Amino acid sequence: MLVKKMHEMGVRSDHVYNAAVGSIGLSVIAWLTSKKGEKSGSACADRWGIFVGTWAPTLFGLGNALHQYEQR
């Protein structure tokens, strides 16, 4: 149902796959920039990178579901 609605809204599997790869890149960038935050005393500066990194599996799963829907 969600996949059908997303497809009707114009979201394609390629879009979601690109978002997944982008979230991995954003996670790495957030982690690298957290090094600067750690020097200023922030104990949880790298948590944002970890949080963003957890988006990728969900987005890859949605991309796969959309791809299968597009194949029908």
N, C-alpha and C positions, 0 to 999 in steps of 0.2 A: 504494500500500500504506500509506504513512504517512498520507495524507489520509483513507483509509477508516478507519484505526485512530483517528485524531483525531475523525472524525465519530461513530464508535461510542462514544467516550468522552464525547461531548456537547459538543465544541468546535464552534462554528459560525463561519461566515465573519464575522459581525458582531463576534464576540468578538475575532477576530484583527485585523480592521480597527481596532477601538477600541484594541487594544494597540499597533498601528503608530502611530496618531495620538498616543497617550500617550508613546511613545518619542521622538517628535519634540518634544513638550512637555518631557519630561525632559531631552532633549539641550540645549534652549535654556536651561532652568533651570540645568543643570550648567555650561554655558558662562558664563552670567551670574554665577554664584557663583564661578567660577574667577577672575574679575577680582580678587576679594579675595585669593585664593591667590597670584596673581602678585605682589602687593605684598609678600608675606612671603618672596619669593625662590624660589618653586617655578617652575622653568622649564617644567614639563609640566602645569600645572594645568588647561589646557583639553582635554587628551587624553581625559579621561573623557567630556566632552560629544561629542567626535568619535566615540568608541567606541560610545556609546549611539545616536548618529545613524545608525550603519551598520546598526542592527537594523531600521529602518523598511522598507527595500526587501525584506528577507527576509520580514518579516511581511506586507507587502502581497502578495507573491507567494504565500505560504501562504493568505492570505485569498481571493485569486483562485482558487486551486486548489480550496479548499473550496466556494467559490461555484459553480464549475462542477460539482463533485461533487453539490452540493445540487440543481442544476437537472436532473440525470438522474433 
